[in-house]
Amino acid sequence: MTQQTKGRKPGATSGYLTVYVALTLTVMVSLCLVLIEGVRRHTIAFESECVMDIGMDSVLAEYHRVLLERYGLLMVDTSYGTDYPSYYNTEQHLSEYLERNLSYEDCGFLPFLYRDLLGMELQDVQVLKVSLATDGGGKVFQRRAVECMRSRLGLETVEKLLEWMETVDGYGLLEEDVEAQLDRVSEELQEYGASEKHIGEEVWGKTESLDPTEAIQAMRQEGILKWVVEDVSQLSETGVEPSQYISGRYARGEVNQGNYPQGEQLSPVDNILLLEYFLNYAGRYGKPMENSLLQYQVEYLLCGKAGDKDNLRHTANLLCGIREAANVIYLLGNEAKRSEVEAVAAVLAGVIAQPELQPLFETALILAWAYLESLYDVKTLLAGGRVELLKTEENWHYSLTNIWNAQTETAKGEGTGLSYEDYLRIFLYVQPSELSTMRFMDLVEMDIRRTPGNSCFRIDGCIDRLEAEALIRSGYGYSFTVRKEKQY
């Protein structure tokens, strides 16, 4: 036995070990408790994020089914079938989803197997921002509609429309008011006819056959629909009150407003996608939409009148206007027809012995001839036929002598060129997109309100994007504020 061993006291080694183990266990237990609490804290934070994410997805999953099925749009109706839309309803739905996902009531026998180590509960939830379909004068609706059509429309349609617009703008077909010129010429002829200039024993003002605009003016007074539709009695007489729908409420400032900033205006290509959306999801004359309130919906987009018949009448006048301008251009550029007009005008001026009126007669003949041809063009379009923007000798229909007969022939519904729908595309393209969008949203409200459970549907209660914040507390002293933003 060494001297060092001899000097130790009995039990000294055991005492050192006890102190070491005690100190070590204290550190290890403290470390474990810190780790457990850290895991608890991070688990609560992670579950708060997950529950909020699931809750937001659940809110967006409550999209309006009729709006999707009929118009291809994913949006949440914040009225949820009640009389009035409000994002407070959405808050309530989000709150229910969060509470349901934080609860263990649906776990069956599992609560008996373990203890709730998180103790989480919802304290508060708020919807901070919403994006409504009508925000920015319908910009949100436009964006959704463009996205709906982006994958469906090829570049061919875009290129065709832009090509047509080059012709329309180049010749000013939408700028000339030919009927106003016809009225002025007719008034001038009446002034001369009212003068005391006699042809033999007869006053010229009583000689009806000499005025080339007289029969045409009589046709205009009877209304355009009589001359461009085969059976006016078969036209839809449906009427609505536009003030009851979104365009009327928007004008009165009675719409819900979201609080997301709106982006830039649509690009030219996006504008074309938008009008194609309108044409795809709205009915028109000759192709009504099934179960729709108005039968001539695209015509409503253009004219905004209260009744189908009025909308068709105004659309027919638009068609007649663009065709008159195009037909005048053709007559002025066709030497043979221009010579024919000059010869007839010379005869008319010679009959009344006033050769200085020959230019006035020429203008009257050209305008009357162009108008009569335009009526036939419109009749052809409404019958399902096609008409070129700029005519040629081969597709010109009436002769000059027809302007003295107040009649139009039956259209065959054939030909080459642009269809009725193509001309509607041109009119929609030049119309402000905000106006067309607001009227289309009128149509959406009209037709969805006809479906079961949607009698109070309002498009200004539909959201496609929202931001919400939830306060979640734990029974273990932790609280987390989670903010999420979701959109379709």
C-alpha positions in Angstrom: 0.0 0.0 0.0 1.4 3.4 -1.1 1.6 6.4 1.1 -1.0 8.2 -1.0 -3.5 5.5 -0.6 -2.9 5.3 3.1 -3.8 9.0 3.4 -7.4 8.8 1.9 -10.4 8.7 4.1 -13.0 6.0 3.7 -16.0 7.0 1.3 -14.2 10.0 -0.3 -14.5 8.7 -3.8 -18.2 8.1 -3.5 -18.7 11.6 -2.3 -17.0 13.1 -5.3 -19.2 11.0 -7.6 -22.4 12.0 -5.9 -21.6 15.7 -6.3 -20.6 15.2 -10.0 -23.8 13.3 -10.8 -25.9 15.9 -9.0 -24.4 18.8 -10.9 -24.6 16.9 -14.2 -28.2 15.9 -13.8 -29.1 19.5 -12.9 -27.6 20.7 -16.1 -29.1 17.9 -18.2 -32.5 18.3 -16.7 -32.4 22.0 -17.3 -31.3 21.5 -20.8 -34.0 19.0 -21.5 -36.7 21.3 -20.1 -35.4 24.2 -22.2 -35.4 22.0 -25.3 -38.9 20.7 -24.5 -40.2 24.2 -24.0 -38.4 25.4 -27.1 -40.0 22.5 -29.1 -43.4 23.4 -27.6 -43.0 27.1 -28.5 -41.9 26.4 -32.1 -44.6 23.7 -32.5 -47.2 26.2 -31.4 -45.8 28.8 -33.9 -45.7 26.2 -36.7 -49.2 24.9 -36.0 -50.5 28.5 -35.9 -49.1 29.0 -39.4 -50.5 25.8 -40.7 -53.9 26.3 -39.2 -54.1 29.8 -40.6 -53.0 28.6 -44.0 -55.6 25.8 -44.0 -58.2 28.3 -42.8 -57.5 30.7 -45.7 -57.6 27.9 -48.2 -60.9 26.8 -46.8 -62.3 30.3 -47.2 -61.3 30.4 -50.9 -62.7 26.9 -51.4 -66.1 28.4 -50.8 -66.2 29.9 -54.3 -69.5 30.7 -55.9 -70.3 27.7 -58.0 -72.7 29.3 -60.4 -70.2 32.1 -61.1 -67.6 29.5 -61.9 -69.9 27.2 -64.0 -71.5 30.0 -66.0 -68.7 32.6 -66.3 -65.5 30.7 -65.5 -64.6 32.9 -62.6 -63.3 31.9 -59.2 -64.6 34.3 -56.6 -66.1 34.1 -53.1 -69.6 35.6 -52.6 -69.3 37.2 -49.2 -73.1 37.2 -48.7 -73.0 33.4 -48.5 -76.6 33.2 -49.7 -77.9 36.0 -47.4 -79.4 39.3 -48.4 -76.3 41.4 -48.0 -72.6 40.8 -48.7 -70.0 41.7 -46.1 -66.4 40.7 -45.4 -67.5 40.3 -41.8 -69.2 37.1 -42.9 -65.9 36.0 -44.3 -64.3 36.7 -40.9 -66.9 34.5 -39.2 -66.2 31.7 -41.7 -62.5 32.0 -41.2 -62.9 32.0 -37.5 -64.9 28.8 -37.6 -62.3 27.1 -39.7 -59.5 28.1 -37.4 -61.3 27.0 -34.2 -62.2 23.7 -35.9 -58.6 23.0 -36.8 -57.3 24.0 -33.3 -59.9 21.8 -31.6 -59.4 18.0 -30.7 -63.1 17.3 -30.4 -63.2 15.4 -33.6 -60.3 13.1 -32.7 -62.5 10.4 -31.3 -60.6 8.3 -28.7 -57.3 10.0 -29.3 -57.6 12.6 -26.5 -57.5 9.7 -24.0 -54.1 8.6 -25.3 -52.2 11.7 -24.8 -52.3 15.1 -23.1 -52.7 18.4 -25.1 -49.2 19.8 -24.8 -50.0 22.9 -26.8 -53.2 24.3 -25.3 -53.9 26.5 -28.3 -57.1 28.6 -28.8 -58.2 31.4 -31.1 -58.4 34.8 -29.5 -59.2 37.1 -32.5 -59.4 37.1 -36.3 -59.7 40.0 -38.7 -59.9 40.4 -42.4 -57.6 43.3 -43.2 -57.8 43.6 -46.9 -60.2 42.4 -49.6 -60.2 42.7 -53.4 -63.7 43.0 -54.8 -64.8 42.4 -58.4 -65.9 45.9 -58.9 -62.8 47.7 -57.5 -61.3 50.3 -59.8 -64.4 50.5 -61.9 -64.3 46.7 -62.6 -60.5 46.3 -62.9 -60.5 43.2 -60.7 -63.3 41.6 -62.8 -61.3 42.5 -66.0 -58.2 40.8 -64.7 -60.1 37.6 -63.8 -61.8 37.6 -67.2 -58.5 38.1 -69.1 -56.9 35.2 -67.2 -59.9 33.1 -68.0 -59.4 33.7 -71.8 -55.6 33.8 -72.0 -55.2 30.1 -72.6 -58.2 29.9 -75.0 -57.6 32.6 -77.5 -55.0 32.3 -80.3 -53.1 35.0 -81.9 -55.1 34.7 -85.2 -58.1 36.4 -83.7 -56.0 39.2 -82.3 -54.3 39.8 -85.6 -57.6 39.8 -87.6 -59.2 42.3 -85.3 -56.1 44.6 -85.4 -56.2 44.3 -89.2 -59.9 45.3 -89.3 -59.2 48.2 -87.0 -56.5 49.5 -89.4 -59.0 49.6 -92.2 -61.7 51.2 -90.0 -59.3 53.9 -88.6 -57.6 54.4 -92.0 -60.9 55.2 -93.7 -62.5 56.8 -90.7 -65.5 54.5 -91.0 -66.6 55.3 -87.4 -66.0 59.0 -87.7 -68.4 59.9 -90.5 -72.0 60.6 -89.8 -73.5 59.9 -93.2 -77.1 60.1 -92.0 -76.5 63.6 -90.6 -75.1 64.6 -94.0 -78.2 63.0 -95.7 -80.4 65.2 -93.5 -78.6 68.3 -94.4 -78.8 67.6 -98.1 -82.5 66.7 -97.8 -83.1 70.1 -96.0 -81.3 72.0 -98.8 -83.3 70.2 -101.4 -86.5 71.0 -99.6 -85.5 74.7 -99.4 -85.0 74.8 -103.2 -88.2 72.8 -103.7 -90.2 75.3 -101.6 -89.1 78.2 -103.8 -91.5 79.6 -106.3 -89.9 78.0 -109.3 -92.3 76.3 -111.6 -91.9 73.5 -114.2 -94.6 74.5 -116.6 -97.7 74.8 -114.4 -96.4 72.7 -111.5 -94.4 73.8 -108.5 -91.2 71.6 -108.1 -91.8 71.1 -104.5 -94.9 69.0 -105.4 -93.0 66.8 -107.8 -92.0 64.0 -105.5 -90.0 61.9 -108.0 -87.3 64.6 -108.4 -86.1 64.4 -104.8 -83.7 61.4 -104.5 -83.8 61.4 -100.7 -87.5 61.5 -100.2 -88.2 57.7 -100.3 -85.1 57.0 -98.2 -86.2 59.6 -95.6 -89.6 57.9 -95.5 -87.9 54.5 -94.8 -85.9 56.1 -92.0 -89.0 57.5 -90.3 -90.5 54.0 -90.1 -87.5 52.7 -88.1 -84.6 50.6 -89.1 -85.8 47.3 -87.7 -88.6 47.1 -90.2 -86.1 47.0 -93.0 -83.4 44.8 -91.6 -85.4 42.1 -89.8 -87.7 39.7 -91.6 -90.3 39.5 -88.8 -90.2 42.3 -86.2 -93.0 40.6 -84.2 -90.7 37.8 -83.4 -88.1 40.1 -81.6 -87.7 39.8 -77.9 -89.6 42.4 -75.9 -87.8 41.7 -72.6 -87.0 44.7 -70.5 -85.0 45.4 -67.3 -84.3 48.3 -65.0 -80.5 48.9 -65.2 -80.6 51.0 -62.0 -81.2 47.8 -60.0 -77.9 46.4 -61.1 -74.3 47.2 -60.5 -73.9 49.9 -63.1 -76.8 51.8 -61.5 -75.5 51.3 -58.0 -72.0 52.2 -59.0 -73.2 55.5 -60.5 -75.0 56.3 -57.2 -72.0 55.3 -55.2 -73.8 52.4 -53.5 -71.2 49.7 -53.9 -68.9 47.9 -51.6 -65.2 48.9 -51.9 -62.1 46.8 -51.4 -58.8 48.2 -50.1 -56.2 46.7 -52.4 -54.4 49.1 -54.7 -55.3 48.6 -58.3 -52.8 48.0 -61.1 -52.3 49.6 -64.5 -54.8 49.7 -67.3 -55.1 46.7 -69.6 -52.7 46.3 -72.5 -54.1 46.4 -76.1 -53.9 42.6 -76.2 -55.6 42.2 -72.9 -58.4 44.4 -74.1 -58.9 42.0 -77.0 -58.9 39.1 -74.6 -61.5 40.9 -72.5 -63.9 41.6 -75.4 -63.5 38.0 -76.5 -64.6 37.0 -73.0 -67.7 39.1 -73.3 -68.5 37.5 -76.7 -68.0 34.0 -75.3 -70.1 34.5 -72.2 -72.9 36.7 -73.5 -75.7 36.0 -75.9 -76.6 38.1 -78.9 -79.2 38.4 -81.6 -79.4 35.0 -83.4 -77.4 33.3 -80.7 -79.1 33.9 -77.3 -77.5 32.5 -74.1 -79.6 29.8 -72.5 -81.6 30.8 -69.4 -80.5 34.4 -69.7 -82.9 37.3 -68.9 -82.0 39.5 -71.8 -81.8 37.8 -75.2 -79.5 40.3 -76.9 -76.8 40.7 -74.3 -73.9 41.9 -76.4 -76.2 44.5 -77.8 -76.8 45.6 -74.2 -73.1 45.9 -73.7 -72.9 48.3 -76.7 -76.0 50.3 -76.0 -77.1 49.9 -72.4 -80.8 50.3 -73.1 -83.5 48.9 -70.8 -85.0 46.5 -73.4 -83.9 43.9 -75.9 -85.7 45.6 -78.8 -84.1 49.0 -78.1 -80.7 47.5 -77.8 -81.1 45.7 -81.2 -82.4 48.9 -82.8 -79.4 51.0 -81.7 -77.0 48.2 -82.7 -78.6 48.1 -86.1 -78.1 51.8 -86.4 -74.4 51.4 -85.5 -74.0 48.8 -88.2 -75.8 51.0 -90.7 -73.5 53.9 -89.8 -70.3 52.0 -90.4 -71.7 50.4 -93.6 -72.9 53.8 -94.9 -69.4 55.3 -94.5 -67.8 52.3 -96.3 -70.4 52.4 -99.1 -69.9 56.1 -99.7 -66.2 55.5 -100.0 -66.9 52.8 -102.5 -69.2 54.9 -104.6 -66.8 57.8 -104.7 -64.0 55.6 -105.8 -65.9 53.7 -108.5 -65.7 55.5 -111.8 -68.6 53.7 -113.4 -71.1 54.4 -110.6 -69.8 57.9 -110.2 -70.5 58.6 -113.9 -74.0 57.2 -113.5 -74.6 59.5 -110.5 -73.4 62.5 -112.4 -75.6 61.7 -115.4 -78.7 61.4 -113.3 -77.9 64.5 -111.3 -77.5 66.5 -114.5 -80.9 65.3 -115.7 -82.5 66.3 -112.4 -80.9 69.7 -112.4 -81.9 70.2 -116.0 -85.5 69.4 -115.3 -85.8 72.3 -112.9 -83.6 74.5 -115.0 -81.0 75.0 -112.2 -77.7 73.5 -113.3 -76.0 74.9 -110.3 -77.8 72.3 -108.2 -76.1 69.4 -109.9 -73.4 68.9 -107.2 -76.2 68.9 -104.5 -78.1 66.2 -106.5 -74.9 64.2 -106.8 -74.3 64.3 -103.1 -78.0 63.3 -102.4 -77.8 60.4 -104.8 -74.6 59.0 -103.4 -75.8 59.3 -99.8 -79.2 57.8 -100.6 -77.7 55.0 -102.6 -75.2 54.2 -99.8 -77.9 54.2 -97.2 -80.1 51.7 -99.2 -77.2 49.4 -99.7 -76.3 49.7 -96.0 -79.8 48.5 -95.0 -79.3 45.4 -97.2 -75.9 44.9 -95.6 -77.3 45.0 -92.1 -80.1 42.7 -93.1 -77.5 40.3 -94.4 -75.5 40.4 -91.2 -78.6 39.8 -89.0 -79.6 36.9 -91.2 -76.2 35.2 -90.5 -74.4 36.4 -93.6 -71.1 38.2 -94.1 -70.3 41.6 -95.5 -66.8 42.9 -96.5 -65.6 46.1 -94.8 -64.9 47.6 -98.2 -67.1 46.4 -101.1 -66.2 45.6 -104.6 -68.2 45.5 -107.9 -68.9 41.8 -107.3 -70.6 42.2 -104.0 -72.5 45.5 -104.6 -76.2 44.8 -104.5 -78.6 47.7 -105.5 -78.7 49.8 -108.6 -79.2 53.5 -108.5 -82.9 53.3 -109.6 -83.7 51.4 -106.4 -83.5 54.6 -104.3 -86.9 55.7 -105.5 -88.5 52.5 -104.2 -88.8 52.2 -100.4 -88.2 48.5 -100.2 -85.4 46.1 -99.3 -85.0 42.6 -100.6 -84.7 39.5 -98.6 -81.2 38.8 -97.5 -79.7 35.4 -98.4 -77.5 35.1 -95.3 -74.3 34.3 -97.1 -71.3 36.1 -98.7 -67.7 36.8 -97.7 -66.1 39.1 -95.3 -67.1 39.9 -91.7 -69.9 38.4 -89.8 -72.3 40.1 -87.4 -70.2 39.0 -84.5 -67.1 40.4 -86.2 -68.7 43.8 -86.4 -69.7 43.6 -82.8 -66.0 43.0 -82.0 -65.1 46.2 -83.7 -67.7 48.2 -81.8 -66.6 46.6 -78.4 -63.0 47.3 -79.2 -63.5 51.1 -79.6 -65.9 51.3 -76.6 -64.2 52.1 -73.3 -63.6 48.8 -71.5 -64.8 50.2 -68.2 -68.3 50.8 -69.7 -68.5 47.4 -71.3 -67.3 45.7 -68.1 -69.8 47.5 -65.9 -72.6 46.5 -68.3 -71.4 42.9 -68.4 -71.4 42.7 -64.6 -75.1 43.9 -64.9 -75.7 40.8 -67.0 -73.9 38.6 -64.4 -76.2 39.9 -61.7 -79.3 39.5 -63.9 -78.7 35.9 -64.7 -77.3 34.6 -61.4 -80.2 36.1 -59.5 -82.4 33.8 -61.6 -80.7 30.7 -60.1 -81.9 29.0 -56.9 -80.6 30.6 -53.7 -79.1 33.6 -55.4 -82.0 36.1 -55.6 -79.9 38.8 -53.8 -76.6 38.1 -55.6 -74.3 41.2 -55.9 -71.1 41.2 -57.9 -69.7 43.9 -55.6 -69.8 41.3 -52.8 -67.4 38.9 -54.6 -63.8 38.7 -53.6 -60.8 37.0 -55.3 -58.1 38.0 -52.8 -57.9 38.7 -49.1 -55.5 39.3 -46.3 -56.3 38.2 -42.8 -54.7 38.2 -39.3 -55.3 35.9 -36.4 -54.3 36.0 -32.8 -53.7 32.6 -31.3 -52.9 32.0 -27.6 -51.5 29.0 -25.8 -52.3 27.9 -22.3 -48.6 27.7 -21.7 -48.1 31.4 -21.9 -47.4 31.9 -25.6 -49.3 34.0 -28.2 -48.7 34.4 -31.9 -50.1 36.8 -34.5 -50.3 35.2 -37.9 -51.0 37.2 -41.1 -51.7 35.5 -44.4 -52.6 36.7 -47.9 -54.3 34.4 -50.4 -55.8 34.8 -53.9 -57.0 32.6 -56.7 
